[in-house]
Amino acid sequence: MRRSLKIGSGLLGMALLGTAVAQAADTKWYDAITASGYGQASYVGNLENSPNNPGNQGRQFDTNGNSFNFNTFLLQIAKPVGDDHFGFTTRLRMGQDAQIVSPGGAAFWVQEAYLTYVLPNLTKLSLIGGKFTTPEGFEVVDTVSNPNFSEGLLFTYAEPITHTGLKANYVFSDMVNATLGVVNGWDSAPDNNIAKTLLWQVATVPLKGAAWTFQGLYGRETGDLNANANTDHSKRLSLDTVLSYTMGKLTVAGQGNWGEQSNDANTTNSDGTTHWTGFGLWASFALSDKFTESARFEILDDQNNANRFGAPVFADGTSNQTVKEFTLTHKTMLTSAMGTRLEWRHDWSNQAYFVKSDGAGAKDQNTISVDWFVTF
C-alpha cells in the first residue's frame, strides 16, 4: 500500500511539474504588464482673499488661490525588464496639473513613455529611449511622492520636468551607477532648435541610509531653429546635486543648483552671461505609521536678468530678484493607500513679486492648502 502511495505521489508530482512547465511555456511578455497610479484633489487658500488677487505667484501646480482643484488622475502601465531583456513604462496624466504643463493647455498629458533594453551579454548596461523625467532635483513631478504638497522653487524654476531622447545607465556596483544621455532639451518634444542637450548623472550610496547624486545638463535651449542666428551661440548649463540621509524616523535632504545662460540677450552683465543659484533643505519625521511632519526651506537667486521667475522688469530696471520660501506640512495616512496633507507656506522676495488684496505689488505671500490622494 505504501509503495502504491509513493508511486501515486510521484506521478502526481510529475503531472504538476508538467503543468508548471506548460504554463511557463505559455507565459507571454504581456503577462508581466502592471497598472498603477493615483488620484489627487486639493483646496488652496491664498490669505490675500480678493478678486484683485490673480492667484498664487511662484508656484508650479497650486496656482489657483482660494479654489478647489482636481489636480491629477495618473495611470501608469509598465512592464519590468525580464528574461526577454526589455521593458517599458507609460505614465498618462489628466486634470488641472496636466493642463499647466501640456502644450496648449490640454487636459491630457503624456508624462513619460519610454522603452528599456538591457544588453543580454552586458546586463549592467541599460538603454532607455523615449520621454522620461529629469534626473535633476530632490522633488519629483508626482507630488504625492514628495514630503510637501506644493512643488518648491527649485523644481519650478531651476529644473526641467521631462526630456525626450536616449540615455544609457551602467551599474558599476550596489553603491554606484551612472547615466549619460542625449536629449532634445528642457521639456522639448520635438526640439525647439537644431542642437541637442547632454544629460548626465552619477548616483551613489556612500553609506547605509545615505544617497548622493550629481547631475547636470548642457546644451542650447533657445527657440530659434535657424542655426546661423546669433542665438545659436547661446548655451545653458545646469549643475545639480542632492544629498539625503535617513536615520530611523528622520529623513533629511539638501539640494544645490547652479545655472548659467551664455550669450543671453536679456543680460545686464558685461560678458553676456546670466546666472542663477539655488539651495533647498528638507526634513521629515514620522511620528507614527499614520502621521508625518515635514519642513522645507529654499532660496533661489536670479542674477543678471536671468529671468528664471518670468517676472516683469521691476522698479530698479531689472528682473533680478531673490525669492525664499518656508513650508510646513502635516501628512495623515487614513489607510495604507489613502492620505491627506495640511500645509502652510510663506514666500518672500526682495522685489514686489507677489500681489496684495488691493492689486498692488507685495514682497510676501502666505497660503494654506490641503490635499487628498488615493494610490492604487
N, C-alpha and C positions, 0 to 999 in steps of 0.2 A: 504494500500500500504506500509506504513512504517513498519507494522508488518511483511509483507511478506519479505521486505528487511532485517529486523533483523534476521528472520528465515534463509533466504538465506545466510546472512553473517555468522551466527553461523554454518551452515552446511559446508560452505567453510572453516572456521577456523578449524572445526573438521577434515575435509579432509586433510588440510595442516598439522595438528598435526599428523594425522595418517601416512602421508607420511614421516614426520621427524622421527617418531618413527621407521618406517620400515627401513629408511636409516641408523639410528643409530644401529639398529639390524644387518644390513648388513655390518657395518664397521668392517674391519679386522685389525689385528695388523700391517700388512704390508702397510696399507693405510697411516700410520704416518711416513714412511721412507722418508728421505730427502737426497738430493745430493747437495754438495757444494765443493768449493776448490779454487785453484788459479794457475796461471802460472807466471813464473818469468824468465827473461833473464838479462844478465849483461855484462859489459865490465870492466875488472880490469886492471889497468895500474901500473906497478912497475917502479918507476923512475930510477932504475938501468936497463935501457933498453939494454940488451946484450944477445947474445946466451949463454954466460957463466953463466947467472943467471938461476938456475933451477926452480924458482918460488917463491911464497911468503912463507916465513917461519912464523911459529907460527899462522897459520890460520886453520880453520875447513873446510870451503867450498870454499872460494875465494882463492884457492891455485894457480891457473893459472895466472901468470903475463903476462901482455900485450896480452890479449886474450879475444875474445868474448866467452860468455858462455851461454848455455841453462841450467839454474840451475835446475828448477823444474816445473813439472806439477803434482799437488796434487789433488786427488779426495777423498772426504770424503762421505761415505754412513753411515747414522746414523738413529737410531730410539730412540726418547726420552722415558724415563720411563713413562708409562701411568697407566691406571686402571688395566692393566694386570701385573703390578709390575716389568716388565723387559724392558731393552733397550740394545742397542749395538752401538758401534762405530768402524768403519774401515776406516783407512787413508792409501791410497796407493800412493806412490811417484815414479816418474820417472824423469830421467835427470841426469846431472853430479853430483848433490849433493847426489843422491841415490847411485851412483857408489862409492862415497867416504866412505859411512857408511855401505853399504850392504856387506855381506860375499862374498868374491870372486870378488868384484867389479862389481856386476850385475847392470844393468841399471834400475832395478825394485826393490823396497824395500817396505815391509810391515812395515810402520812406527808405526801404532797402530792397534790392533784388540782385542777388549775386550767386555765382557758382563757385564751388570749391573743388579743386582737384589735387589729390596727394599722389606724388610720383611713386609708382609701385616699387622701384628699386632705391628710392630715396625718401622714406616715409616721414622724415623730419621736415621736408620741404613741402609747403602748401602753396598753390597758386589760386588766387581769388580774383575774379573778374566780374564787373558789373557796377552797381551802385551800392555804396556802403557808407556807414557813418565815419566821421573823422576820428583819428587817434588822439587828437588834442583834447586837453581838458580833463577835469575831475568829474564834472556833471555830464549827464547824457541826455539825449532828446526825449526819452521816455521818463517823464518827471516822476512817475511812481517809483522809479528805481533810485531817485535822489533823496538825500536826507530832508531837503526842503521842498515845499510845493512850488514856489516860484523859481525860475531859472535866474542865475546870477549875472552880474555884469560881464564876467569873462566869457561865459557861454554866449551871451547875447551879442557882444561887440568885439571880442578879441579872437573868436574862432569861427570857422565854418561849421556847418552841420553835416553835410554829406559831400562825397566825392564820387565821380564816375570814372572808372578806369581799370587798371590792372595793378595788383600788388602781389608780392611774394613774402611768405613768412617762413623763417627757419628756426627750429627749436634746437638750440645748442645743448641744453640740459634742462633739468627741472627748475633751474634757477634763472636761466637766461634765454630769451628768444628775441629775434629782430625781424623787422618788416621794412621793405623797400618797395616803392610803387611809383607809377607814372599815371597822373590823373588829369582831367580837364581843368580843374581849378577849384575854387571855392564855390560850392553849391551850383556848379555849372554842368548842365546836361541838356543840350550839347554845349560845347565850349563857346565862350564869347570872344575868343581870339584864336589865332592860328598856333599859338605856343602851348606848351604843356607845363604842368607843375610837378615837381618832385615831392614825394611824401616819404617820411621815414619814422621809425620808432624803435627804441631799444627798451625792452621791458625786463625787469629783474626782480627777484625775490632775495634780497640780501640777507635776511634772517627771518625766523619764524614770526609770522604776524605782520611783516612789513612788505611793502611793494614800492618800487621806484621805477618811473618811466621817463624817458626823454624822447620827445618827438618834435617834428618840425615840418614846414612847408616852404618851398621856394619856387617862384615862377612868376610869369606875367599874369596879372589879374585885371588889366584894363579891358574895356569892352570894345576896342577898335579892331575890326577884322583886317584892316589894312596893315600889312607887315612893314610897309615903308613909312608909316606915320610916326610922329615923334613919340607917341605913347608906347611904341614897340620897345623902347629902351627902359621903360618903367618896370621894375621888378618888385615883388613883395616877398619878404622873408618873415617867417613867424617861428620863434623858438619857444617851446613849452615844456615844462617839467612838472611832474606830480609825485609827491611822496606821501604815503599813507601808512598808518600803523594801528593795529588792533591789539588791545590788551584787555582780555576779559570782556566786560560790558562796554568799554570805552573805545571808540574809534576816532582818530584824529587824522586830518589830511591837510596838506598845503599844496598850492599851485602857484607857479610863477610863469609869466608870459611876457615876452618882449617881441615887438614887431617893428618893421620899417617898410616904407614905400619909397623907392628911389624915383627920381625924375617926376615928382608929384607936382602937377600944375597948381595945386592949392597951397603949396607950402609957403611959409614966411621965412624959411631957413635959407641961408645963402647957398648951401650946397644942393638945394633942390630935393632934400630928403625929409620925409615926415616920420615920426616915431610914436609909439605908444608902449606903455609898460603897465602891467597889472599883477596883483597878488591877491590870493584868496586863502582863507583858513576856515576849515570845517571841524566841528566836534559833535559827536553823537554819543549819548549814554542811554543804554537800555535799562530802564528801571525794572522791567519785567518782560515777559513774553508779549504783553499787550501794550505797554507804554514805553515810548522812546522820546527823549528830549534832544533837540538839535539846535546848534547855533552856527551862524556863518557871518564872516566879515570879509569884505572885498574893497579894493581900491583900484581904480583904473584911471590912468593919466594919459590924456590926449594932448600931444605936443605938436608944435609947428603946423597947425591946421591939418592934422591927420584926419579930423572929422569922423572919428570912429563912431560917435554918437549920432551922426546925421543931423547935427544941430545947426541952426542958422548962425549967421555972424552976430556976435554979442556986441555990447556997447563998446568994448575995447578994440573992436575991429577985427577980431579973430574968432575962430571956433574952438580955440584951446580951452580945455576945462579938465578938472579932476573931480570924479564922482566916487563917492563911497557909499556903502550900504551895510546895514547890520540887520540880521534876521533871526527870529526865534520861532521854532516850530515844535509843536507837540503832536505826536502821532499816536493814535489809538487803533490797535488791530481788533476789530469786532469779532472776526473769525480768522482762520488761517489764510483766507483768500480775500477778505474784505476789510477795509480800513478807512480812517478819516484823519485829516490833519488840520490843525488850527494854527494860523501863522500871523505874526505881526512883523512888518518890515518897515525900516526907516532908511530913506535915501537922502543924501545931501550932496551939494555941489558948490564949488567956488563961483559958479555962474548962475544966473537966474534961468535955470533949465526947466524947472517944473512950473506948474500953473496953480494959482490960488483960486478961491471961490469967486473972486471978482474978475477973474480973467487975467490978472496981472502975473508977471513972472515971479517965481519964488526959487529959493535955494534949497528947499527941502520938501519931502513928500512922505506921508505915512499911509500905509494900507493895512487892513486886516482881512484875512482870507480864510476860507475853509473849503476843503475839497473832500470828495468821497470817491473811492475807487474799488473796483472788483476785478480780480485777476482770475484767469482760467487756463 
